[in-house]
Amino acid sequence: MAKGNESVADVRESAPVAPSGRLSEAEFKSAERTVKQKLDAQPKVRIRVALPNDITPEEAKAMPKPPNIPVGINGYNYQVKLGEEVSVPSEVAEVLRRAGKI
């Protein structure tokens, strides 16, 4: 598949499974890099995940660590800021869409 056109299935299928069902640290790191490369090649989507009702935008900006939502895909994790418009790979947006967050 052409770079930048990775499908959701391509990213999901990129993590290997060892015969024992467990990956070594090196296998895990290799799979994580592969997933990151495939996600980086995907088109980016602008999204906004709402802040919780009990946090105002002003309070969020004043926090030392801004509120976020974690999104993990085959061992690679994204921290998506809440209450701000951000660009993410299309697969990350799809995970958030399926979870009802956007």
LOTIPA-292349 format. One record per residue (C-alpha): residue number from 1; residue in one letter; x, y, z. Coordinates in pm, whole numbers. Layout:
N
+-----+------+--------+--------+--------+
| seq | type |      x |      y |      z |
+-----+------+--------+--------+--------+
| NUM |    A |      X |      Y |      Z |
...
+-----+------+--------+--------+--------+
END
This chain:
102
+-----+------+--------+--------+--------+
| seq | type |      x |      y |      z |
+-----+------+--------+--------+--------+
|   1 |    M |      0 |      0 |      0 |
|   2 |    A |    129 |    349 |    -79 |
|   3 |    K |    281 |    555 |    199 |
|   4 |    G |     23 |    783 |    357 |
|   5 |    N |   -260 |    547 |    267 |
|   6 |    E |   -216 |    287 |    542 |
|   7 |    S |   -552 |    135 |    626 |
|   8 |    V |   -679 |     66 |    975 |
|   9 |    A |   -633 |   -308 |    913 |
|  10 |    D |   -269 |   -256 |    806 |
|  11 |    V |   -186 |    -88 |   1137 |
|  12 |    R |   -370 |   -345 |   1347 |
|  13 |    E |   -202 |   -635 |   1171 |
|  14 |    S |    149 |   -496 |   1207 |
|  15 |    A |    213 |   -624 |   1560 |
|  16 |    P |    364 |   -973 |   1557 |
|  17 |    V |    260 |  -1249 |   1794 |
|  18 |    A |    529 |  -1484 |   1919 |
|  19 |    P |    450 |  -1858 |   1917 |
|  20 |    S |    447 |  -1852 |   2298 |
|  21 |    G |    203 |  -1559 |   2289 |
|  22 |    R |    466 |  -1336 |   2452 |
|  23 |    L |    705 |  -1096 |   2286 |
|  24 |    S |   1060 |  -1032 |   2398 |
|  25 |    E |   1149 |   -672 |   2480 |
|  26 |    A |   1333 |   -642 |   2146 |
|  27 |    E |   1035 |   -784 |   1952 |
|  28 |    F |    799 |   -546 |   2133 |
|  29 |    K |   1019 |   -242 |   2060 |
|  30 |    S |   1047 |   -346 |   1693 |
|  31 |    A |    668 |   -387 |   1665 |
|  32 |    E |    617 |    -52 |   1838 |
|  33 |    R |    849 |    121 |   1585 |
|  34 |    T |    663 |    -45 |   1295 |
|  35 |    V |    326 |     72 |   1430 |
|  36 |    K |    463 |    425 |   1484 |
|  37 |    Q |    593 |    436 |   1126 |
|  38 |    K |    257 |    322 |    988 |
|  39 |    L |     67 |    573 |   1203 |
|  40 |    D |    306 |    853 |   1102 |
|  41 |    A |    240 |    768 |    735 |
|  42 |    Q |   -138 |    800 |    775 |
|  43 |    P |   -322 |   1119 |    683 |
|  44 |    K |   -372 |   1347 |    981 |
|  45 |    V |   -717 |   1442 |   1107 |
|  46 |    R |   -805 |   1752 |   1312 |
|  47 |    I |  -1012 |   1655 |   1617 |
|  48 |    R |  -1124 |   1799 |   1950 |
|  49 |    V |  -1201 |   1582 |   2253 |
|  50 |    A |  -1416 |   1771 |   2503 |
|  51 |    L |  -1298 |   1851 |   2853 |
|  52 |    P |  -1484 |   1685 |   3140 |
|  53 |    N |  -1779 |   1895 |   3258 |
|  54 |    D |  -1607 |   1979 |   3587 |
|  55 |    I |  -1301 |   2143 |   3422 |
|  56 |    T |  -1319 |   2481 |   3251 |
|  57 |    P |  -1081 |   2570 |   2964 |
|  58 |    E |   -915 |   2826 |   3194 |
|  59 |    E |   -858 |   2564 |   3464 |
|  60 |    A |   -717 |   2320 |   3207 |
|  61 |    K |   -468 |   2581 |   3080 |
|  62 |    A |   -355 |   2657 |   3436 |
|  63 |    M |   -285 |   2291 |   3518 |
|  64 |    P |     82 |   2191 |   3528 |
|  65 |    K |     -6 |   1878 |   3329 |
|  66 |    P |   -294 |   1939 |   3085 |
|  67 |    P |   -578 |   1683 |   3085 |
|  68 |    N |   -549 |   1422 |   2812 |
|  69 |    I |   -688 |   1089 |   2699 |
|  70 |    P |   -456 |    799 |   2623 |
|  71 |    V |   -499 |    606 |   2299 |
|  72 |    G |   -297 |    286 |   2259 |
|  73 |    I |   -258 |    105 |   1927 |
|  74 |    N |    -53 |   -216 |   1922 |
|  75 |    G |    183 |    -98 |   2193 |
|  76 |    Y |    223 |    259 |   2069 |
|  77 |    N |     56 |    522 |   2288 |
|  78 |    Y |    -72 |    870 |   2211 |
|  79 |    Q |   -172 |   1127 |   2471 |
|  80 |    V |   -444 |   1344 |   2311 |
|  81 |    K |   -502 |   1680 |   2479 |
|  82 |    L |   -857 |   1746 |   2590 |
|  83 |    G |  -1037 |   2068 |   2501 |
|  84 |    E |   -796 |   2164 |   2220 |
|  85 |    E |   -804 |   2099 |   1848 |
|  86 |    V |   -516 |   1865 |   1762 |
|  87 |    S |   -392 |   1669 |   1458 |
|  88 |    V |   -374 |   1291 |   1497 |
|  89 |    P |   -333 |    996 |   1259 |
|  90 |    S |   -664 |    877 |   1116 |
|  91 |    E |   -646 |    549 |   1316 |
|  92 |    V |   -621 |    743 |   1645 |
|  93 |    A |   -926 |    947 |   1546 |
|  94 |    E |  -1110 |    623 |   1457 |
|  95 |    V |  -1035 |    471 |   1801 |
|  96 |    L |  -1169 |    786 |   1970 |
|  97 |    R |  -1474 |    789 |   1739 |
|  98 |    R |  -1555 |    424 |   1824 |
|  99 |    A |  -1520 |    505 |   2194 |
| 100 |    G |  -1772 |    789 |   2156 |
| 101 |    K |  -1519 |   1057 |   2248 |
| 102 |    I |  -1550 |   1256 |   1924 |
+-----+------+--------+--------+--------+
END
